[in-house]
């Protein structure tokens, strides 16, 4: 089975109003959308989704709090999903690991 994994395409990282905005991150949205559209297998979204008191905030600014706008998929990606006919899965993670 073929799968595409899309990581952390959430408002807090991609949108200029996000709490942990990455400068110019929005430039990759068309590239990501093209690959979502062309993928004929499973598309999996792996996203940060924290609780307010997560230990990660000892090392990083507060971001991607569960249930907030910042933790939602970025708008440009959401619009692509509305057009997607294949299968997709969204997974949420509370802890950073590299």
JOGI-V488774 format. One line per field, one symbol per residue. ss: DSSP state (~ for helix, > for strand, _ for the rest). A space follows every 10 residues. Layout:
# JOGI-V488774
ss->???
This chain:
# JOGI-V488774
ss->__>>>>>__> ~~~~______ ____~~~~~~ ~~~~~~~~__ _>>>>>>>_> ____~~~~__ ____>___~~ ~_>_~~~~~~ ~~~____>>> >>>_____
